[in-house]
């Protein structure tokens, strides 16, 4: 079986640098498992790695923000790139903060038919008109199985469940029970980088400061000129909304910084909630001494 190393962790935990250092030591190549680092036009705010140091990286900055890039499309690209890495006799390393991507790798994907754009647009419009509470009530009448399985606050999943039940006449919950696993010939070493909150808060502040120094404001200016559809996923990249408010003179630059910091902290909290529910069998690890942390991870990666 093919060994595949997975490195996950919250935003600001140093995953990308860890994966790079690990790849150098074990002849590895890296595949992106972060849903926002795929976009070519947003390098700074998505915290895409600045330098690859001669280590081959896949699926970074390869998709236009004009595209609605789904998890299923990511999985198809992963299959092709994983074959390339294995054929080169390199060690595949996945790194990122998108829990759903890792779940697709380890648990497989449900074969839900492609939902037509008209159905998706109608679902989003209805949610916007009704609000989440009324939309949820309507959804559970159509699909009782989703009750208590999806939170009222989870707009994305509510809309997805509505799309699926109205188009396929079958519950999202039923579809999710029938998974296809494309990686059954792989065994995964699952590593979760898990710093304490104080470390993360300091790390996020430093990271944000660097983003502004590297030109995050100019990046958002260029992004806004593209005038992409509001429904596209790239709009969710942390920092775009706040910097746009600054550019429109609604808030100061200092306020924009603080609002991005607050939203990033909330995002980290959601990432950790996901990991507690879906990554119980992952190895949780951290050390303030980066060299010691790398040694521990190299040992994990090479001892199995």
Buried (B, 14 or more C-beta within 10 A) or exposed (E): EEBBBBBBBBBBBBBBEBBBBBBEBBEBBBBBBBBBBBBEBBBBBBBBBEEEEEBBBBBBBBBBBBBBBEEEEBBEBBEEBBEBBBEEEBBBBBBBBBBBBBBBBBEBBBEBEEBEEEBBEBBBEBBEEBEBEEBBEBBBEEBEBBEEBBEEEBBEBBBBBBBBBBBBEBBBBBBBEEEEEBBEEBEBBBBBBBBEEEBBBEBBBEBBEEBBEEEBBEBBEEBBEEEBEEEBBBBEBBBBBBBBBBBEEEBEEEEBBBBBBEBBBEBBEEBBEBBEEBBEEBBEBBBEEEEEBBEBBBEBBBEE
